[in-house]
Amino acid sequence: MLNRKLQDALNKQINEEYYSSYIYLAMAAYLEDVNLDGCAHWMRMQAAEEYQHAMKIFDYLIDRGGRVELREVKAPPKDWPSPLAAFKASLEHEKYMTVNINKLADLCIEEKDHATNNLLQWYVSEQVEEEAQVEDIVKKLEMMGGDGPGLFLMDRELKSRPAPAPLTGADAGA
Ligand code: OFO
């Protein structure tokens, strides 16, 4: 059984993951609007992944006899000054998420909850991957000047991002 402090912290993290999904959808809408459907596709896939991150904690809370308490998801921004600015905002958002995950992992250690700490380690690794992925896109866009033919090529490349594989077994937290 989870203690109340951890249950509250995990419910807060579910909300942060839903917000992540929401902000990536907002970025997808913005990128569609500026005719970058490959970049928009990448953001849609990211939004789907963030939804999975929320559900993984959702299912874990239930498995541990906790109570899922959904909260209001705040509205994300609607526009960014440029496609490069949207990807930079995505990188900043992932850094913010890493801080949240690390704080949660610290709390698990304080509360001596090894099972939740084990779950959190999956997110710790995931954050390394997510930051690296978007940082790579930002650096390449910067190298190419952030617009023109470089942006066109990046848009083509990002179109091929596959849909996230469903989380199963240990990965799903089931
Ligand atoms: Fe991209 O952050 Fe979830 O965990």
Residues whose N, C-alpha, C, O or C-beta is under 5 A from the ligand:
A	BS01	OFO	E50 H53 M97 E130
